[in-house]
Amino acid sequence: MSNEQLSVAFFSQMAIILVACRLAGLLGRWIGQPQVVCEMIAGVALGPSLYGLLAPEFQKSLFPPDSLKVLYVGAQLGVGIYMFLVGAEFDLDLFRGRLRSAASVSVAGMLVPFILGALLAPWLMTMPGLFNEKVGRFEATLFLGAAIAITAFPMLARIIHERGLSGTSLGTLALAAGAIDDAAAWCVLAVVLASFGAGPAIAVKAICGGILYGVFMTTLGRRWLRPLGRSVETAGRLTSTHLAILLTLFTLAAWAMDAIGIHAVFGGFLLGSALPRGRLTTELRRQVEPFAVVFLLPMFFTFSGLKTRLDLVNSAELLWVALVVLAASILGKGVACWAAARLNGEDNRTALAVGTLMNSRGLMELIILNIGLQKGVIGPALFSIMVVMAIVTTLMASPIFEWVYGRHARRTGELGAAP
């Protein structure tokens, strides 16, 4: 495609994506689902699973293969900036106070999924097309474990924000546990890619580089960013120069994480968490968040939806696989994280809320599945089965959270009115 054709395709795609996400959000709000969940479903609906079935020629003409490269870049930018903003609202001091509980919840949320992955992998490998023929049992177990263990970190953050839990003890515990979980899952994915043929250097670089970056951002990074915060306070506003500096730092952080083999979202999140609190972070969210959430983030959901083929789950055997994977995912995350929170002294209502929030997968699941499909670890059928699992567990999060925690919290004044 020429540059002019790419431009025409991009703007027509964005018009359809924005309308679809807004309409899905209106319908979702009516049944109590947050906007972010509705956008994920809208992305799948725009792909071959629905729009492609109803009007295949129109769907192909709207999303020609060459245009997806532009959509991919926009998708990565959107999810990266969103996680940068999530980090800017993350309370590191409160996180330190909940570190023990968060670590315990994370360990349980990782250990049980890998046990279940070890049990499921031999069975799934007997079915042609689910895994690449070159994938061994070890790689299959690790990938399944990581895919079941992953938490919808950006979605978790957005649900917490929409429910008025930002900065609360529960919200911080869930975010902290989700951050630890997802960072560990990315390291496991690096090991899978290394053992699958990319070489051990990838795993070593990802794990060591991620640890070094995290330590740097939580120590020297915070100290070096303080003058920027004082400059904003002195100016009384976030100027265009301040914003340019922040976005430059964000792109460098995203590039660093991508370069070492960990997804760019962690670079943005850790940078945001290191920013000095006050006028800087308040103005940053006010100026950047609306565009990032409304315009950029829906690109990612649509890009993932374009690769989802629910029509491939077309036999009783594959439907049974989908049900087993879903049950294992709920047991491996929701129940395990609830039990860990209880063992660490959390009351039953808070533990249930943590397990419910941690059980949602959404965005991060789509990222890890896209990498697995792109690298040839899994086939389109397993990709689609896991997308179904991601959608169902994310759809479950909001109503179950409301049932186990939200109603009581509003009655006692812990939360405001439901959105």
C-alpha positions in Angstrom: 0.0 0.0 0.0 1.1 3.6 -0.7 1.5 6.1 2.1 -1.7 7.8 0.9 -3.6 4.5 1.1 -2.2 3.7 4.5 -3.4 7.1 5.7 -6.9 6.6 4.3 -7.1 3.1 5.8 -5.9 4.3 9.2 -8.4 7.1 9.6 -11.3 5.0 8.4 -10.3 2.2 10.8 -10.1 4.7 13.7 -13.6 6.1 13.0 -15.1 2.6 13.1 -13.0 1.6 16.2 -14.0 4.7 18.2 -17.7 4.3 17.3 -17.7 0.6 18.1 -16.0 1.1 21.5 -18.3 3.9 22.6 -21.4 1.9 21.6 -20.1 -1.2 23.4 -19.3 1.0 26.4 -22.9 2.3 26.5 -24.3 -1.2 26.4 -21.8 -2.4 29.0 -22.6 0.3 31.4 -26.2 -0.7 31.3 -25.3 -4.2 32.5 -22.6 -3.0 35.0 -19.4 -3.7 33.0 -16.6 -1.1 32.9 -15.7 0.6 29.6 -12.4 -1.2 29.3 -14.1 -4.7 29.3 -16.5 -3.5 26.6 -13.6 -2.2 24.5 -12.0 -5.7 24.6 -15.2 -7.3 23.4 -15.6 -4.6 20.7 -12.1 -5.4 19.4 -13.0 -9.1 19.0 -16.3 -8.2 17.4 -14.5 -6.1 14.7 -12.3 -9.1 13.8 -13.1 -12.2 11.8 -15.1 -13.7 14.7 -18.1 -11.5 14.1 -17.7 -8.7 11.6 -15.6 -11.0 9.4 -18.4 -13.7 9.5 -21.2 -11.2 8.7 -19.5 -9.2 6.1 -16.1 -10.8 5.2 -15.3 -8.6 2.2 -16.1 -5.4 4.0 -14.0 -6.5 7.0 -11.0 -7.3 4.8 -11.3 -4.0 2.9 -11.5 -2.1 6.2 -8.5 -3.9 7.7 -6.1 -4.8 4.9 -3.0 -6.7 6.1 -0.6 -3.9 5.2 -2.4 -1.4 7.3 -2.1 -3.5 10.5 1.5 -2.4 11.0 0.3 1.2 11.6 -2.4 -0.1 13.9 0.2 -2.2 15.8 2.4 0.9 16.5 -0.6 2.9 17.7 -1.7 -0.1 19.9 1.7 -0.3 21.6 1.8 3.5 22.1 -1.7 3.5 23.6 -1.1 0.7 26.1 2.3 2.0 27.0 1.1 5.6 27.8 -1.9 4.2 29.7 0.4 2.1 32.0 2.7 5.2 32.4 -0.4 7.0 33.8 -1.3 4.1 36.0 2.2 4.2 37.5 1.8 7.9 38.1 -1.1 7.1 40.4 0.5 4.1 42.1 1.3 4.6 45.8 4.8 3.1 46.4 4.7 3.9 50.1 1.4 2.1 50.6 2.8 -0.8 48.4 5.7 -1.2 50.8 3.2 -1.5 53.7 1.4 -4.3 51.8 4.5 -6.0 50.4 4.2 -9.2 52.4 0.6 -9.8 51.5 1.2 -8.8 47.8 4.2 -11.2 47.5 2.2 -14.0 49.0 -0.8 -13.5 46.7 1.6 -13.3 43.8 3.4 -16.5 44.7 0.1 -18.4 45.0 -1.1 -16.8 41.8 2.0 -18.1 40.0 2.7 -21.5 41.7 -0.8 -23.0 41.3 -1.1 -22.0 37.5 2.2 -23.7 36.8 1.1 -26.8 38.5 -2.1 -26.8 36.5 0.0 -26.0 33.3 2.1 -29.1 34.0 -1.0 -31.2 34.3 -2.7 -29.8 31.2 0.3 -29.6 28.8 0.6 -33.3 28.0 -3.1 -33.6 27.2 -3.2 -30.5 25.0 -0.1 -31.5 23.1 -1.9 -34.6 21.9 -4.3 -32.4 19.9 -2.9 -31.2 16.6 -2.7 -27.5 15.9 -2.8 -26.3 19.5 1.0 -26.1 19.9 3.7 -25.9 17.4 5.2 -29.3 16.6 8.6 -28.0 17.7 7.3 -27.1 21.2 8.3 -29.6 23.9 6.5 -30.4 27.1 8.7 -28.0 29.1 8.0 -25.1 26.9 4.3 -25.9 26.7 4.1 -26.1 30.5 5.8 -22.8 31.0 3.7 -21.0 28.4 0.4 -22.4 29.8 1.5 -21.5 33.3 2.4 -18.0 32.3 -0.8 -17.5 30.3 -2.9 -18.8 33.3 -0.9 -16.8 35.8 -1.0 -13.5 34.0 -3.3 -10.7 35.4 -5.0 -8.0 33.4 -2.7 -5.4 35.0 -3.9 -2.4 32.9 -7.5 -3.5 33.1 -7.1 -4.2 36.8 -5.8 -0.6 37.2 -8.7 0.8 35.2 -11.3 -1.2 37.1 -9.8 0.0 40.4 -9.8 3.6 39.2 -13.4 3.4 37.9 -14.5 1.8 41.2 -12.9 4.5 43.3 -10.3 2.2 44.8 -7.2 4.1 43.7 -4.9 4.8 46.6 -6.8 2.5 49.0 -5.3 -0.5 50.8 -7.3 -3.0 48.7 -6.5 -1.2 45.4 -2.8 -1.0 46.2 -2.6 -4.7 47.3 -4.3 -5.8 44.1 -2.1 -3.6 41.9 1.1 -4.6 43.7 0.3 -8.3 43.4 -0.7 -7.9 39.8 2.6 -6.1 39.0 4.7 -8.8 40.7 2.7 -11.5 38.9 3.0 -10.0 35.5 6.7 -9.2 35.8 7.4 -12.8 36.7 5.2 -14.0 33.9 7.2 -12.0 31.4 10.4 -13.5 32.7 8.9 -16.9 32.3 7.9 -16.0 28.7 11.5 -15.0 28.0 12.6 -18.4 29.2 10.1 -20.1 26.8 11.3 -18.0 23.9 14.9 -18.8 24.8 14.3 -22.5 25.1 12.3 -22.4 21.9 15.3 -21.4 19.9 16.0 -17.8 20.6 18.9 -18.6 22.9 19.5 -18.4 26.7 20.8 -14.8 26.3 17.3 -13.5 25.8 16.1 -14.9 29.2 19.2 -13.7 31.0 18.9 -10.2 29.5 15.2 -9.9 30.3 15.4 -11.1 33.9 18.6 -9.2 34.8 17.7 -6.1 32.8 14.3 -6.0 34.4 15.6 -6.3 37.9 18.2 -3.6 37.3 15.7 -1.2 35.7 13.3 -1.7 38.6 15.9 -1.1 41.3 17.2 2.0 39.4 13.7 3.5 39.0 12.8 3.0 42.7 16.0 4.5 44.0 18.1 6.8 41.8 15.3 7.4 39.3 13.0 8.9 42.0 15.8 11.1 43.2 16.7 12.4 39.8 13.1 13.2 38.9 12.5 15.4 42.0 13.9 18.6 40.3 11.3 18.2 37.5 8.6 18.0 40.1 9.9 21.2 41.8 10.0 22.9 38.5 6.4 22.2 37.8 5.4 23.4 41.3 7.3 26.6 40.8 5.7 27.2 37.4 2.3 26.4 38.8 1.4 24.2 35.9 2.7 21.5 33.6 4.2 23.4 30.7 4.7 22.1 27.2 8.4 21.7 27.9 7.7 19.7 31.0 5.3 17.5 29.0 7.9 17.0 26.3 10.5 15.9 28.9 8.1 13.4 30.4 7.1 11.9 27.1 10.7 11.7 26.1 11.5 9.8 29.3 8.5 7.5 28.6 9.7 6.6 25.1 13.2 5.9 26.4 11.7 3.7 29.2 9.5 1.8 26.8 12.4 1.3 24.4 14.6 0.0 27.2 12.1 -2.6 28.2 11.4 -3.7 24.7 15.2 -3.9 24.0 15.7 -6.3 26.9 12.7 -8.5 26.0 10.2 -7.3 28.6 7.1 -5.5 27.2 7.2 -1.7 27.0 4.3 -1.3 29.4 6.6 -2.1 32.4 9.0 0.6 31.4 6.2 3.2 31.4 4.6 1.9 34.6 7.9 1.9 36.6 8.7 5.4 35.3 5.3 6.7 36.3 5.6 5.2 39.8 8.9 7.0 40.2 7.5 10.5 39.4 7.3 13.0 42.3 3.6 13.3 43.4 1.8 16.6 43.4 1.0 19.0 40.6 3.2 17.1 38.1 1.3 13.8 38.2 -2.1 15.5 38.6 -1.6 17.7 35.5 0.0 14.8 33.6 -3.1 12.7 34.0 -5.4 15.6 33.2 -3.7 16.5 30.0 -2.8 13.0 28.6 -5.3 10.5 30.0 -8.4 11.4 27.9 -6.6 11.1 24.6 -4.7 7.9 25.6 -7.8 6.2 27.0 -10.3 7.3 24.3 -8.2 7.3 21.2 -5.1 5.2 21.6 -6.0 2.3 23.9 -8.9 0.9 21.7 -6.3 0.3 19.0 -4.8 -2.5 21.0 -8.1 -4.3 21.6 -8.9 -4.1 17.9 -5.5 -5.3 16.9 -5.8 -8.4 19.1 -9.4 -8.9 18.0 -8.3 -9.1 14.4 -6.2 -12.2 15.2 -8.9 -14.0 17.2 -10.7 -16.7 15.3 -13.5 -18.1 17.4 -14.8 -20.1 14.5 -11.8 -22.4 14.9 -13.2 -23.7 18.2 -15.7 -25.8 16.1 -15.6 -29.2 17.7 -16.8 -30.9 20.9 -13.2 -31.7 21.8 -12.1 -28.1 21.4 -15.1 -26.8 23.3 -14.2 -29.2 26.1 -10.6 -27.9 26.0 -12.0 -24.4 26.3 -14.1 -25.3 29.4 -11.2 -27.1 31.1 -8.8 -24.2 30.4 -11.4 -21.7 31.8 -11.9 -23.8 35.0 -8.2 -24.2 35.5 -7.7 -20.5 35.1 -10.3 -19.6 37.6 -8.9 -22.2 40.1 -5.3 -21.2 39.5 -5.8 -17.5 40.0 -9.0 -16.5 41.7 -9.1 -19.3 44.3 -5.4 -19.4 44.9 -5.1 -15.6 45.4 -8.1 -15.6 47.7 -6.5 -18.4 49.8 -3.2 -16.6 50.0 -4.8 -13.3 51.1 -6.7 -15.1 53.8 -3.6 -16.8 55.1 -1.9 -13.4 55.4 -4.6 -12.1 57.7 -6.9 -10.3 55.2 -10.6 -10.5 56.1 -12.8 -12.8 53.9 -14.4 -9.9 52.0 -11.1 -8.3 51.1 -9.6 -11.7 50.2 -12.5 -12.4 47.9 -12.2 -9.0 46.3 -8.4 -9.6 45.7 -9.1 -13.0 44.2 -11.8 -11.6 41.9 -9.6 -8.7 40.7 -6.6 -10.9 40.2 -8.6 -13.5 38.2 -9.3 -11.0 35.4 -6.8 -11.3 32.5 -7.8 -9.1 29.6 -5.1 -6.9 28.2 -2.0 -8.6 29.4 -3.3 -12.0 28.4 -3.9 -10.7 24.9 -0.3 -9.4 24.8 1.3 -12.7 25.9 -1.0 -14.6 23.5 -0.1 -12.4 20.6 3.6 -13.0 21.3 3.0 -16.7 21.5 1.2 -16.7 18.2 3.7 -14.5 16.5 6.7 -16.6 17.7 5.0 -19.8 16.6 4.6 -21.3 20.1 0.9 -21.8 19.9 -1.6 -22.2 17.0 -4.6 -20.0 16.1 -7.0 -22.5 17.8 -5.3 -22.3 21.2 -4.9 -18.6 20.8 -8.7 -18.3 20.3 -9.5 -20.6 23.2 -7.3 -18.5 25.5 -8.9 -15.3 24.2 -12.3 -16.7 25.2 -10.8 -17.4 28.7 -9.5 -13.9 28.9 -12.9 -12.4 28.0 -14.9 -14.6 30.4 -12.6 -14.1 33.4 -12.5 -10.3 32.8 -16.3 -10.2 32.4 -16.6 -12.0 35.7 -14.5 -9.5 37.6 -16.8 -6.5 37.8 -20.1 -8.2 38.9 -18.4 -10.6 41.3 -16.4 -7.7 42.8 -19.6 -5.8 43.2 -21.3 -8.7 44.9 -18.5 -9.6 47.4 -17.1 -6.1 48.1 -18.7 -3.1 46.4 -22.2 -3.0 47.8 -20.9 -3.4 51.4 -18.2 -0.8 50.9 -20.6 1.8 49.7 -23.0 1.1 52.6 -20.2 1.6 55.1 -18.8 4.7 53.2 -15.6 3.1 52.0 -16.5 3.7 48.4 -18.6 6.3 46.6 -21.5 5.6 44.3 -21.0 3.0 41.6 -20.0 4.4 38.3 
